Amino acid sequence: MKKFKLQNQQGGFLEIIIAIIIIFLIMKYFGLTITGMFEWVKNLFYSIW
């Protein structure tokens, strides 16, 4: 049981790493920066409120 739980956690960690890599590739393709993303999210929340 303990071994299965460890494998499940490693699989989740691997999925997070792959998702981060895909996000960075998309950001590079569209020419986005991390600060630009934060500004976009901040402006989105300001427009909602």
Stockholm file with secondary structure:
# STOCKHOLM 1.0

chainA/1-49         MKKFKLQNQQGGFLEIIIAIIIIFLIMKYFGLTITGMFEWVKNLFYSIW
#=GR chainA/1-49 SS CHHHHHHHHHHHHHHHHHHHHHHHHHHHHHTCCHHHHHHHHHHHHHHHC
#=GC SS_cons        CHHHHHHHHHHHHHHHHHHHHHHHHHHHHHTCCHHHHHHHHHHHHHHHC
//
